Amino acid sequence: MIAMVLKAKNTPFVLETVPDPVPGPGEAVARVLACGAGLTIHHTRVGRVAVNYPRIIGHEITGEIVALGQGATELKTGDAVTAYFYLTCGRCHWCRVNRETLCDDFGGYVGREVDGGYAEYIKLPAKNFIKLPPGLDWRKQPAEIGVICDAIATPVKVIRKARVTPNDAVVVFGAGGGLGVHMLMLARWARARKVIAVDVMASKFETCLKAGADATVDASDGRVAEQLMELTGGKGVDVAIDFVCTRGTLEAAFTALGKGGRLVALGGHGQPFQVQPAQLLRKEIEVLGSRYATRQEVLDSLDLVARGEFFPIVTEKVALEQAEAIHQRIEKGLITGRAAIVMS
């Protein structure tokens, strides 16, 4: 098969012909139609996370099962599938209570510990393939369907974790990115009273407004917390969601919270920041961490899209051979919404 292979830390992809994967016991192989290209896997491309090379990255797939190993009875050839990003044990306390992201025997990530979707075929434990529900046109729109398992599922979890209600003013930091745009969409879907987009690139604000933002804040101008207070009439925001997680964004988000405010941090490579304990106490502020989504949240996200509640935003689609070019644009923050690799 043809694959884009990473050979070493922070080096360009190499287009190679590699052996077709063969499923072992409990495994399955899918033909890849498309694979999302988000910031999470870009961290692997540039070497911000540990990887054993060579490695094929990517996990936001739309695929079709083509081969099954012994014991992979929950799937059949021809099934349309996406992938669950985390390699979990399925046996520990956290897996059994449907909080797989806290798995005690966590095995790593698709596209890091095992080869991912930047290839014609992908082999995974059968349990990591999630069947697509009826109503998703996965053949005609494989790029959009593939990103649901991350770009939609992650915000679905945040909406629930932060308990977003129609009474809430919600601000999203990094709102123009692949997760941020969909977070705006989900906040609007949750009927938030006001949705505010914060980003350093004003060129992304038109998409943010179309995705559901009521107002935008250009972080490159500074005074982010002050602008958020002005937009909320001095009361502050109820929920601040930070996909950037620098010290500056986290402290601005915390400062802008009103009474009972919730700050959700999702930046996996963020910086330490300071909070004022007196503000935590007086305002009863909550600081929350959130990572990826559970399998059930992925399933729920697929069903929500299948029912027409919303639809993913993929603004750039390229062939496998152009993976390096699209990742250069991701590194510079030039992608609005999600990008995707689409197989010919």
C-alpha positions in Angstrom: 0.0 0.0 0.0 0.9 3.7 -0.3 1.5 5.6 2.9 2.9 8.8 4.2 5.6 7.8 6.7 7.4 9.8 9.4 11.0 8.7 9.7 12.3 10.9 12.4 11.3 13.8 14.7 10.3 17.0 12.9 11.2 15.8 9.4 8.9 15.8 6.3 6.7 12.9 5.5 8.1 10.3 3.1 5.7 8.8 0.5 6.4 5.0 0.5 5.1 1.7 -0.6 4.8 -0.5 2.5 3.3 -4.0 3.0 -0.4 -4.2 3.3 -1.4 -4.8 6.9 -2.7 -8.3 7.8 -5.0 -8.6 10.8 -4.0 -10.8 13.7 -6.4 -12.2 16.4 -8.9 -9.6 17.5 -7.8 -7.2 14.8 -9.3 -5.8 11.7 -8.2 -3.9 8.6 -10.1 -1.1 6.9 -9.6 0.7 3.6 -9.1 4.4 4.3 -11.3 6.8 2.4 -10.2 10.0 4.3 -8.3 11.0 7.4 -8.6 14.3 9.3 -5.5 16.5 9.7 -5.8 18.2 13.1 -3.5 19.9 15.6 -3.4 16.8 17.8 -1.7 14.6 15.1 0.3 17.6 14.0 2.1 17.5 17.4 3.2 14.0 16.3 4.4 15.3 13.0 6.6 18.0 14.6 7.9 15.8 17.4 6.2 17.4 20.4 5.2 13.9 21.5 7.2 10.7 21.8 6.9 8.3 18.9 8.8 5.2 17.8 9.8 5.7 14.2 9.0 4.9 11.5 5.3 5.8 12.1 2.2 6.4 10.0 0.0 9.0 11.8 -3.7 9.9 11.7 -6.8 8.7 13.4 -9.9 10.7 12.3 -10.7 8.2 9.6 -13.6 7.1 7.4 -13.0 3.6 6.4 -14.5 0.3 5.1 -13.6 -3.0 6.7 -11.8 -5.3 4.3 -10.3 -8.0 6.5 -10.9 -9.6 9.9 -8.7 -11.5 12.3 -9.7 -14.5 14.4 -12.2 -13.5 17.0 -13.1 -10.1 15.5 -16.8 -11.1 15.5 -18.3 -7.6 16.2 -17.4 -6.5 12.6 -18.0 -7.8 9.1 -16.4 -6.9 5.8 -18.0 -4.0 4.2 -18.8 -2.2 7.4 -18.4 1.6 7.3 -16.3 2.7 10.3 -14.4 5.4 12.0 -11.7 4.9 14.7 -11.5 5.5 18.5 -8.3 7.4 19.1 -7.3 5.9 22.5 -6.0 2.3 23.0 -7.7 1.3 26.2 -7.9 -2.0 28.1 -11.7 -2.2 28.5 -11.2 -4.0 31.9 -10.1 -1.4 34.5 -12.5 0.6 36.7 -12.4 3.7 34.4 -13.2 1.7 31.3 -16.0 -0.1 33.0 -17.7 3.1 34.1 -17.4 4.6 30.6 -14.6 7.0 31.3 -12.0 5.4 29.0 -9.9 8.5 28.8 -8.7 7.7 32.3 -7.8 4.1 31.6 -5.4 2.6 34.1 -3.8 0.4 31.5 -3.7 3.0 28.8 -1.9 1.7 25.7 -1.4 5.0 23.9 -2.9 6.5 20.7 -3.8 5.4 17.2 -1.2 7.0 15.0 1.5 7.1 17.7 1.8 3.7 19.3 0.2 1.9 16.3 0.1 3.0 12.7 -2.7 5.3 11.7 -4.7 6.6 8.7 -2.3 8.4 6.4 -2.3 5.3 4.3 -4.5 3.2 2.0 -5.2 0.7 4.8 -5.2 0.8 8.6 -5.0 -2.1 11.0 -6.4 -1.7 14.6 -7.8 -3.8 17.4 -11.3 -4.5 16.2 -12.7 -2.8 19.3 -11.1 0.5 18.1 -13.3 0.6 15.0 -16.7 2.2 15.5 -19.4 1.4 13.0 -21.0 4.4 11.4 -24.8 4.8 11.9 -27.3 5.0 9.0 -27.8 8.5 7.7 -24.2 9.4 7.2 -23.1 9.7 3.5 -19.6 8.3 4.2 -18.9 7.6 0.5 -19.7 11.1 -0.8 -18.4 13.0 2.3 -15.7 10.9 3.8 -13.6 13.9 5.0 -16.4 15.4 7.0 -17.6 12.0 8.4 -14.0 11.1 9.5 -13.5 14.2 11.7 -16.6 13.6 13.7 -14.8 11.2 16.0 -12.6 14.0 17.3 -13.6 17.5 16.1 -17.2 16.9 17.1 -16.9 14.3 19.9 -14.4 16.5 21.9 -16.8 19.5 22.1 -19.7 17.2 22.9 -17.8 16.1 26.0 -17.0 19.7 26.9 -20.6 20.8 26.6 -21.5 18.1 29.1 -18.5 18.5 31.4 -18.9 22.3 31.6 -22.7 21.9 32.0 -23.5 24.5 29.4 -27.0 25.8 29.6 -29.2 28.4 27.8 -28.4 30.8 30.6 -24.6 30.8 29.9 -22.2 33.1 28.1 -19.5 30.9 26.6 -16.1 32.0 25.3 -13.8 29.8 23.2 -10.1 30.5 23.0 -8.5 29.3 19.7 -12.0 29.6 18.2 -10.8 29.5 14.6 -9.0 26.1 14.8 -10.3 22.7 14.0 -11.7 22.1 17.5 -12.5 25.7 18.2 -14.9 26.2 15.3 -16.8 23.0 16.2 -16.9 24.1 19.9 -18.7 27.3 18.8 -21.1 25.2 16.8 -21.8 22.9 19.8 -22.2 25.9 22.2 -24.8 27.4 19.8 -26.5 23.9 19.5 -26.6 23.8 23.4 -28.5 27.1 23.2 -25.9 29.1 25.1 -27.1 32.7 25.7 -24.0 34.3 24.2 -21.1 32.6 22.3 -17.8 34.6 21.9 -14.9 33.6 19.7 -11.3 34.5 20.7 -8.5 34.1 18.2 -5.3 35.9 17.1 -6.2 35.7 13.4 -9.1 38.0 12.4 -9.3 36.3 9.0 -10.9 33.4 10.8 -13.7 35.4 12.3 -16.1 35.1 9.4 -16.1 31.3 9.8 -16.5 31.7 13.5 -19.6 33.8 13.1 -21.1 31.3 10.6 -20.3 28.5 13.1 -22.3 30.1 15.8 -20.4 33.0 17.5 -22.3 36.1 18.4 -19.2 38.2 18.9 -15.4 38.0 18.3 -12.3 39.2 20.2 -9.0 39.7 18.4 -6.5 38.5 20.9 -3.6 40.1 19.0 -4.9 43.4 20.2 -4.5 42.5 23.9 -7.0 43.4 26.6 -8.8 40.1 26.1 -10.2 39.8 29.6 -11.3 43.4 29.5 -13.1 42.9 26.2 -14.9 39.9 27.5 -16.1 41.8 30.5 -17.4 44.5 28.2 -19.2 42.0 26.0 -20.9 40.6 29.1 -21.9 43.9 30.6 -19.4 43.5 33.4 -20.8 40.2 34.7 -18.1 37.9 33.1 -18.5 34.7 31.1 -20.0 31.6 32.6 -17.9 29.1 30.7 -14.4 29.7 29.2 -13.0 26.9 27.0 -9.3 27.1 26.1 -7.8 25.1 23.3 -4.6 27.2 23.3 -3.6 26.9 27.0 -0.8 29.4 27.1 -0.3 31.2 30.4 -1.8 34.3 28.8 -5.0 32.7 27.5 -5.6 30.7 30.7 -5.1 33.7 32.9 -7.3 35.9 30.7 -10.0 33.2 30.7 -9.9 32.9 34.5 -10.0 36.7 35.0 -13.0 37.0 32.7 -15.1 34.4 34.6 -18.2 35.5 36.4 -19.8 34.0 39.5 -20.0 30.2 39.3 -17.8 30.3 36.2 -16.2 27.2 34.7 -12.8 27.1 33.0 -12.1 24.1 30.8 -8.5 23.5 29.7 -7.8 21.2 26.7 -4.4 22.3 25.4 -2.2 19.2 25.8 1.0 21.2 25.7 0.0 24.2 27.7 1.9 26.3 30.2 1.6 26.8 34.0 -0.6 29.7 35.0 -1.6 31.4 38.2 -5.1 31.9 39.7 -6.2 34.0 42.6 -7.5 31.7 45.4 -9.7 34.5 46.7 -11.5 34.6 43.3 -11.9 30.8 43.3 -13.6 31.2 46.7 -15.7 34.3 46.3 -17.0 33.3 42.8 -17.0 29.5 43.4 -15.1 29.1 40.2 -14.3 25.6 38.8 -11.1 24.8 36.9 -11.6 21.6 34.8 -9.4 19.5 32.6 -10.9 17.6 29.7 -9.2 15.1 27.3 -10.7 13.7 24.1 -14.0 11.8 24.5 -15.4 8.5 25.6 -16.6 5.9 23.1 -20.1 6.7 24.0 -19.5 10.4 23.3 -18.1 9.4 19.8 -21.2 7.3 19.2 -23.5 10.2 20.4 -21.6 12.6 18.1 -22.1 10.3 15.1 -25.8 10.0 15.8 -26.2 13.8 16.3 -24.7 14.4 12.8 -26.7 11.6 11.3 -29.9 13.3 12.7 -28.9 16.6 11.1 -28.3 18.5 14.3 -25.1 20.0 12.8 -22.3 19.1 10.3 -18.5 19.3 10.5 -16.6 22.1 8.8 -13.7 20.8 6.7 -12.3 23.8 4.8 -9.3 22.1 3.1 -9.1 18.7 1.5 -5.9 17.4 -0.2 -4.6 14.1 -1.6 -2.2 11.9 0.5 0.8 13.2 -1.5 0.0 16.7 -0.2 0.1 15.8 3.5 3.3 17.7 4.1 2.0 20.9 2.6 -1.1 20.8 4.6 0.9 20.3 7.8 3.0 23.3 7.0 -0.2 25.3 7.0 -1.3 23.8 10.3 2.0 24.7 11.9 1.5 28.3 10.8 -2.1 28.4 12.1 -3.5 29.0 8.6 -6.2 26.4 8.6 -9.7 27.6 9.6 -11.7 24.7 10.9 -10.5 21.2 9.9 -8.3 19.9 7.1 -8.4 16.4 5.8 -6.5 13.9 3.6 -8.7 12.3 1.0 -7.6 9.1 -0.7 -8.0 9.0 -4.5 
